[in-house]
Amino acid sequence: MGHLDHAAFGWLTPALSYVMACIGAALGLRCTVRALGTTGRSRRNWLVTAASAIGTGIWTMHFVAMLGFRVSGTDIRYDVPLTILSLVVAMVVVCVGVFAVGYSRDRNRALLLGGLTTGLGVASMHYLGMAAVRLHGQVHYDPVLVGLSVLIAVVAATAALWAGLNIKSPLAVTLASLVMGAAVSSMHYTGMFAVSVRVTPSGEVLPGATAMQFIFPLAVGLGSYLFLTSAFVALSPTADEREASASAQRPVQSAAR
């Protein structure tokens, strides 16, 4: 069995991946709050932004954490199409869950359905990402820990959607995002602790790209997207702020007449 190191760079990758998960969760929750305060095309656009933020945050969290993954006795490469597919799965499935909550009249049913769908999608993203790993040997999984990781993903997704429906204040969203980041990170590392590798030494060149060749630039790009979108959301006025601004302008306009 090869020795697995989940934090080859020390606490850097776990801490940075947690931060990315928190940013994605916070941005997604804020966008969901904005969506529920609007209708029509505006609601749809906010929900799409929320889903892309949460999905991107989770995916970035996963692969930033994977930058610190090492197995003694073998190099590691990543299958590019499968890695990209894991990102698409994360965004699409989270979008389904967010839209179910954003448009359903029965919020409780939508919450359960959306949480289950999104949680299974997050778990699928994780294990698709693991299926993209190429190394000299065979990867095995502990089924109990795999099941636990899927359960954590479903509970975390349900909690995130519940928070989107019930939490409004920026402080509460911040606290909820910290909890969500911890839940997503727990799901990831529970899934990683389920992994064992039987190394088969070989001189053959592995197919795929190294983490630094492919995943690092993509993670940086997606992290920049999260930062820029966060800035947009932070600077964009809420419906209450627009109403307050309009109310403040009415006396001025009346006096001018």
N, C-alpha and C positions, 0 to 999 in steps of 0.2 A: 504494500500500500504506500502511495506517495503521501508525504506530509503536506497538509494544506495550510496555507497562511492566508487569512482573510484580511489582514491589515499589514501588507508589506511595507507601507510608508508610515507605520505607526497610526496615530489617531487622526492623521490628516484626511484620509479618504472617508472613514466613518463620519467624522464631524462635517466635512464638506457635503457629503451625500445627505446628511440629516438637514443641513441648511437648505439644500435644493428642494427636498421634500416639503419643508415648512413653507418656503416661498411659493411653490406650486399650490399648496393647500390654501394658503392665505389669499392668493390671487384668485383661485377658483371660488372660494367662499364669497369674497367681495363681489365678484362678477355675478354670482348667483343671487346675492342680495339685490344688486342692481336690476337683474333680470326680473325678479318677482315684483319689482316696483314699476314695471313698464308692460306694454302690450305690443302685439303685432311684430313687425320686423325688428324693432329694437330689442324685444325680449329674446327673439331667436339669436340675434347677433351676440348678446351678452352671454347666452347659454353656450354658444359655440366657443366663445372666448374662455368661459369657465372650464369647459371640457378640455380644450387644448392646453390650458394652463395646468390643470390637475394631471392630465395624461403625460404631458411633457415633464412636469416636475417628478412624477413617479419614475418615468423612464430614465431621466437624468440621474435621479438618486441611485437607481439600480446600477447603471454603468459607471458612475463615478466610484461607487463602492467596489465594482469589479476591477477598477484600475489597481486596487491593492490585493487582488487575488493571485496567488502563486501556488504552484504545485511542484514539489521537489522532484527532480529527475526528468522534467519535460518542459518544453516551451509551451506557450498558449497562444493560439490564434483565434480569430472570430470570423465566422461566415458572414459576409456583408449583407446578402439578401435577407437572411434570417434575422439579423440584427435590426435591419430597417423594418422588417415585418413586425417585429415585437413592438416597435414604436407605433406603427399604424394601428395595431391591435389595441394598445393602451389608449390611444386617442379616440378610436371609434367606439370602444365599449364604454369608456367613461362618458362619451357623448350620449349614448343610449340611456345610461342611468340618469344623467343630468336632465335630459329632455323629458324623461318619464316623470321626474319630480316637478319640473317646471311647468308642464302642461296638464298633468292629471288632476281631475277633480277630487278623486279619493286619494288624499295625500298619504294616508297610512299604507294603503296597498301599493302605491307608487314607491314609497320609501323602502318597503320590503323587497319589491321586485327590482327596483333600481339598485339597492344595496347588494342583492345577490348577484345581479348581472355584472355590476361594476367590480365587485370583489373577485368573481371568477375571471373577469377580464384582466384584472391586475395580476392574479396568480398565473394566468396564461401568458401574460407579457413576461413575467419572471422566468417561467420555465422554457418559453421560446428563446429568451435571451441565453439561458443555460444550454439549450440545444444548439445554439450557435457556437459554443465553445469547441475548439478543435485542439486536441492534445494527443500525446503518445500514450494510449491506455484506454481503459474503460471507466466510464462514470457510473456510479451506483447511487441509489437514493434510499434513505430510511423512510418507509411509507408512513410511519407514525408522525415524523417531523414534517413530511410533505403535507399530510392532512392538517396538521396544526397550522402550518403556514397559510394554507388556503382558508382555514377558519378565521385566522387573524385578518386576512385580506378582506373577507366578507364583512366582518365586524367593523373594521376600519372604514370601509367604503360606506356602510350604512350610517355610521356615526358622522362621516363627512357630509353626506346628503342631509341628514337630520340637522346638522349645524347650519347648512345652507338655508334650510326652511325656517329655523327658529332663532338663529343668532343674528342680530342686526348691528350692534355697536362695534366700532373698530377694535376696542380693547378685547371684547369677547371673541371676535374673529381671530385676533392675534393669539389668544390663549388656546382657542380651538385648533389653530394651525400648528402650534407647538405640540399638542397632543397627537394630532394627525401625523405629523412628521415622525414622532416616536413610534406610532403604530405601524407606519409604512416601513420604517427602518427595521422594526422588530420582525415584520413579515419577511423582509429580505434576508436577514441574518438567520432566522429560523430555517428558511429554505436552504441557505448555504450550509448550515450545520448538518443538514440532511444528506449532504454530498460526501461521498468517499470515492477515491480514485485508485484503481489498480494500474500502476504505471508499467508500460511495456517499452523499455528503452529501444530507441530506433534512431538511425541517422538520417531518415527521410525528412525532407522539408515539408512542414505542415502547410496545408492550404489556408487561405484567408489572410486577414490583416492583423497586425499586432494592435494592442489597445492604444498605443501612442500614435500609430499611423491612422487609425480610423475613429475609434471611440472618443479619444480625447478631443480632437477638433470638433466632432459633432456635439459632444457634451458642452463644450465652450460656446458653440453657436446657439444651442438651445438655452443655455444659461443666460446668454445675452438677450435672447427673445423674452425670457421670463422677466429680466430686469427692465427692459424697455416697456413691456406690457404693464408691469407693475407701476411704472412711472406714469403711463397713460391713465390707468385706472385711478391712481392717487390724485392726479390733476383734474380728472373729469368730474364735474359737479354732479351730486346726486339729485334725485327728483325733489327732495326736501330743500336742498340748497338752491335749486333753480326757483322753487316756489317762494322761498324767503327773499331771494334777489328780486323777483318780480314784484313782491309785496312792498319791498323797500322803494322800488322805482315809481310805484303808483302815486304816492303823495307828492313826489317831486314833479311828476308830469302834470298832476292836478294844479299844483301851485304855479307852474309855468303858464298854464292857460289863463 
